[in-house]
Amino acid sequence: MEGYKKEIIACLSVILFTFTGIAGADTLKFKLGTPTPDSHPYNISAKIFADLLAARSNGRMSVAIHGSGQLGGERTMIEQVQLGTLDFQVTSLIGLGPFTNVAHGFNLPFLFDPEKPDFLFFKVARGPIGRKILDALEPSARVKGIAYLHYDFRDLYNNRKPINSLEDLRGMKFRIIEDPLQITTFRALGMAPVPIPFGEVYTAMQTKVIDGFEGNWTGLWAMKQYEVVKYVTEFGHHNCQPVLIMSPKRFHSLSKEDQDFILSCAAEAAAKGFDEVEVLKKKAREACINAGVKVNKVADMRAFKKAVEPVYKEYTAREPLVKEFVEEVKKLQKSN
């Protein structure tokens, strides 16, 4: 896999070298929004992208990153991208769920092995079926899919007890992203899903508005949410699949050379970001455990996977591209 990543970056570098020679073009300034702080994987990947764009264009292109929800919540920023008032956003396919059904394939529960993040990122997201879904975002959600980014798989956090069985989850109030797939999934698992903005999770845990929430190690550490969490169950139901999106209005206003240049920088930034996020995940996990959270893994996941089978039936029937995605992923899993 290391050789595969190096090969990708080497090819992209040749493409980028070609475009750094664009002469006489206007200076281009872009604005990028995230709901997360600088230490979060979203922002780390965004900074790699911004730095590459500036360096490879010899300063002709620049990206100003506005993190920590300065420009609004995730949904608000998506709507800004749709309208063309925000150039770029790092969001997730879960966040795009209310706008399009094609986004749901990546986040069907337990489709991927959390111990094999490189398979998801390099074989699926950066493969033909991943590209097909990325390209489908513009006609279906009115945002231009630029590149998939990397994020660690998500777990369950709560203050009541370790989760070891379906019965342990029954009736627990869990914060989720406002997405129909997540609502359906968590209800199938017997939980009471509560849609709350990401920035309000800490307070909601403090005030016991919710019993828990789902997230990942890097987010738990970056947002200091470990301060209000007692138990972490490493669940690995999905990774939200982050994606860099762009305003179609702004993208199509650019020359073909500039469009290709941006796509190449984003692809290289995403590959570099994969390694950085993997390192950060290990550090964040260790730091949270040192801060006092108690960790467990479910010994037998069969009952959980059985409970969400109706979710697969519903979402593959709703969107042909999701059905195609699931079938292709399962083929790839058999051959890898």
N, C-alpha and C positions, 0 to 999 in steps of 0.2 A: 504493500500500500504506500510506503514511503516513496518508492520509485515512481509510482503512478502520480503522486502529488507533485513531485519534482518535474515530471514530464509536462504536466498541465501548466505549471508556473513558467517553465522554459518556453513553451509555445506561446503563451500569452505575452511574455516579455518581448518576443519578436514582433508580435502584432502591435504592442504598445510603442515600441521603438519607431515603427512606421509612422504612427500618428503624432509623435512629438514634433515632427518636422512641419506641421501645418503652419503655413506662414500667412501673415497679414490678417488673421482671423480676430474677431472681436473678443475682448475679455468676457468671460462668463462667470457669474457669481450665482451660487445655488444656496438654498436653505434646506436643512435636513432636521427633522424632528424625531425625538424618541420620548417614551414615557418614563425612561429610566436614567439613573445617575451615571457618571463617568466610569465607575468601576464595574458596571454591568456589561455582560457580553454584547448586548445590542450596541452600546456606545463604543466598546472596544473595536468591534467590526466596522462601525461607522467611521471611527477615527482612522483606521487603516485605509479605508476607501478614500477618505478626504485627503489624507497625506499622499497616497499614490496619485490621485487625480492632479493634485497641485504639483508634485514633483515631476511626473511624466509629461505634463503639459507646459513645463517651465514657467509655472505661475499663471498661465492663461486662464485656467479654471480653478475655482476655489469653492469650498463647501463650508458654510458656517453651521455648526452642530448646535442645536437647541435641545438639551436633555432635560430630564426630570419633569416632563410634562409642562414645560414652559409655554408650549403652544397649544395646550389642551390635552385631554385624555386621548386614548388610542382611537376611539371611534371618531372623535372630533377631528383629529389629524387626518384620518382616512378621508373624511369628507372634504377637508381642505385640499388634499391631493387630487381628489376627484374634480374639484372646482378649479384647480390650477393656482390656488393661492399659497400652496406649499409645494416645493419642488420634489423633495425626497422624504420618505419616512421609513424607519425600521419598525416593522410591525410583525404580526404572526398570521399564519393562515387561519388560526382560531379567531383572531381579531377580524379577519375578513369574512368569517362565516356568515354573519348577518347579511352580507351583500351578495354572496354567490355560493351556490352549492358545490362548485368545482373545488373549492378550498378544503373540503372535508376529508378527502382521501388520506392525506398524511396523518390526520389526527384521529382516525378510528382507533379505539382502545386496543392495546396489546398487539397491534399489527407488527411492530418492530421489536427486536431484542435490544433492551437498553445497554447490554454489554457489547453491542456491536454498532457504535455510532458511526464508524467509518462506512459501513454498508449503507446506512440510510443516506448519509451525506454524499458519498462519492459514487455509489452504484445507482441509487434511486433518484435523489434530488438532482444530481448533475448528469443523469442519464436521460434517454429519450422520453420516458414517461414523465419524468420531473419537468423537463422542458415543455412538454405538451400542456401541463397544468399551468406553468408559469405564463405561457403565451395566452392561455385562456382567461387570465385575469382581466385583461383589457376589455374584451367584448362583454364579459359577464359582470365585472365589478367596477369598471371604469377607472382602473389604475393600471399602470404599466409595470409588469413584473420585470425587475432588473436582475436580481440574483438571490438565490437561497443563501442564508447564513446558517451558522451552527449554534446550537443551544443544547444544554444537557437535558436528559429525560426528566420528567416530572414525577414528584413523589407526593405523599399525603402528610400534612402537618396538623397536629391538633394538641389540645391541652387536657384531654380526658383520659386517653388510654392508648396503648400500642394497638395497631390494627393487625389482626391475624386471621379474621374470618369475615364473611359477609355479614354475619350477625353483629359484629363489632361496628359496622358502618351504619346499621339501620337507624334512620331518623336523625343522624348527625347533620347539623347545619354547616355546610361547607361553602366557602366563597368560590365562585367560578367566574370566568370571563363570560360576558353576555353573548353567548353563542348557542344556537339551537342544538348542535351536536353535543356540547358539554352538558347542557341541561338534560338531554335525553340519556346520555351515558351515566351521569351521576344518579338520576332517578332509577335507572335499570339496576344500579348497585345498591339501591335502597336508601340513598341519602336524600337530604333536603337541600337542593342547590340554591344558593343565594347570590345573585349577580351584584357585585360591588366593584367600583372602580379600583384599579390596582393600588393607587396611592392611599386608599382608605383602609387597606387590609390591617395595618398595624393597629390603628385605633379600634377597628371592629373586633380584633382579638382581645385588646385590653378591656373593652366594655362588654365582652361576651355576647355581642350581637351575633357572632358566629362561633362554632366550636372548633373550626379548623379551615384550612384552605389547601389548595394544591399548588405546587411550584417546584423549583429545583434548587440545588445547592448554591449555585452562583447567585441567583436572585435572592435567596434567603440571607446570604451574607451581605450582598451589596445594599439591600434595603434594610438591613439590621433587624429583620423580622425574627431572627433567632432569639431575640430578647423577649418575645411574647409566645414562644413555642416550647413545649415540653417533649413532645414525641414526634419522631420522623419515621414514617414507614416507607422504605424504598420500594416504590410501586411500579414505576416505569410504564405508565399507561400510554403516554405519548410525549413528544417534546415541543409541542405547539408549532413547530417548524417556522422559525423566523424568516422573513423575506424583506429584501430592500425593494421598495416600490417607488415609482416616480409618476409625476403628473403627466398623463398622455399629452396634454396641451403643450407642456414645456418640452417634452421629449421630441414630439413631432415638429417643433419649431426649429430644431437643430439640424445641421447638415448631416448627411449619412456618415461622414467621417467622424464627426463629433459623437454621434449616437454609438457607433462601433467602439470608439475610444472609451466612452463611459461604461459600456457593457464589458469591455476587456478589463478595465480597472476594477470593476465590481467583482468579476469572476476571480481575479487574482487576490483581491482583498479577502474574499470569502474563503479561499483555500488557505491563506495565511492565518485567518481568524480561527479556523478549525483547530489548529495546534494550540493557539493561545487560550482558547476556551477550554480545551481539555486539561491544560495545566491549571487554569483557574479553578476548574471544577474540583480537582483534587485538593487544592489549597483551601477552598471554601468549605468543603466537607470536613476537613481536619479542624479548621478554625471553629466551625459551628459545634462540633463535638467537644472541643476544648472549652467552649463557652457553656456547655452543660446540657445540650439536647441529647435525648436518648434515642438510639437508632435500632430498628429491627427490620427484618425482611420476612415476607410471608413465605412459609415453607411450601405451601401447595396453592398454586394460582388457578387451578382448574375450575373451581366454583365461580371465581370472578369472571373468567373468560366465558364460561357458560352463560352467565347472567347478561352479558352484553351481546350475545348472538343476535337478538332482535334489532339491535342498533345497526349491525351490518346489513341486515335484510332491508331495513328502512332506507338507509342512505345509499346503498348500491342500487336500489330500485328507483330512487328519486333522481339520480344523476348518472347517465351512462358513462361519463368520464371517470367517475368514482369507482364504478364497477370495473372498468378497464384497468384502473390504477391498482386495485386490490389484486386482480388476477395477475397482472404483470409483476407485482411485488412478490407474490407467492411463487411465481416461476423463477424469479431471480434468487429467492431464498433457497430453492431446491438445488440450484446450480452453484451456490457459493458456500 
